[in-house]
Amino acid sequence: MTTVLPPPAPPLPSWPAPSARTELARWWLPVLVLVLGAGGGVLTERVQGALAGSWAHWGHAVAAWCLASFAVGALARRWRGAVAAAVATQLLLVVGFHAARAVQLLPVDEAAAVVWSVAGVAAGLVFGTVGWWWRAARQRLAALVLLAVVVPAAWAGTAVVDAVVDAVTVTC
């Protein structure tokens, strides 16, 4: 009696070993988010009042914070990662700013921190997406149009957010 064996099963696909570049990509974006976020918040607090002339506005401009979210969004590989990195950057900017104030024994306004955190989540969503669009060459025009609309609005938004902070502070 002859036994017929079935043909051997095809080999299972093997996952490629992570390259050095892949391994680098796993840690450098979170480090950049931490540096731009917390470091940028501390730097913002320090330059307020320290810059002279027309440069003084940059110490209190929300556009500088939006630029950080745009940068990490542009460096992320996927849209979800871009948005997550941008939102985390915005929240760390708020934390770094208020931590620097606390270390200097300056008053920390909790209502302002909450309002800026909510605004930061919105800014992270928008600018993380725009940054990711910028990276995807087929969507550069959409990113440029969105930047042309959103950057001036973000620049003017500082006054709006300050008014909301003042209103929340007065009612609390």
Secondary structure, DSSP 8 states (H G I E B T S, - for coil): -------------------HHHHHHHHHHHHHHHIIIIIHHHHHHHHTTTS-GGGGGGGG-HHHHHHHHHHHHHH-SSHHHHHHHHHHHHHHHHHHHHHHHHHTT----HHHHHHHHHHHHHHHHHHHHHHHHHHSGGGHHHHHHHHHHHHHHHHHHHHHHHHHHHHHHHH-
